[in-house]
Amino acid sequence: MSHKTSSINGLYAITPNSLDTADLLRRVRLALAGGARVVQYRDKSANAVLRLGRAHALRELTREFGVTFIVNDDVHLALESHADGVHLGASDGDIGAARDVLGIDKIIGISCYNRLPRARYAAHAGADYVAFGAFFSSVVKPEAAMADISLLQQASAELDLPIVAIGGINPQNGAALVQAGADALAVISSLFNAPDITVAAQNFSKLFIQDPMP
């Protein structure tokens, strides 16, 4: 299957840290109303009980909008919340082990940072999509390794699975990443910190609308 037809495409909204579940759900709903196609639940602060409750609530919300729901880092939370899949970083475990827990139908995404060999390995090991970045300086991960836009071009030409770009992306600088081969743009700050989250989501979503041939 071509990566252009995958369920990982368009605006890939990653949840911000939040102390208030109701506010988190309100903000995610606004992003979905603006056209977000994927929601990843990323939470580095809440306890296990709160994380499970939030994951279940986000699963219901994403189901309402018919979009893909991914859990960051935690394979068992993805399973318990009936998420569509999990996203794994370098220290979050093995693809094969995650597949054993989740089964063949779930999505497994892999952070590849600025390393194309890691993406090749992930594809060979059965990953469903790969993510590269940071492409721009990020307030969420200011220490992140920087990736060059040529990496997207090379990966898009070589890998037949969806490619996600992440790191300091906004509607202005994101266009070049889509042109270079990114199937999805993963965003936290410039979406959820925007004055109008729905409008910000719409502006991101417009980057994926291809002009008809003349």
Summary of the structure (lengths in Angstrom):
residues: 214
radius of gyration: 16.0
end to end distance: 27.7
largest distance: 54.1
contacts: 714
relative contact order: 0.17
helix: 42%
strand: 17%
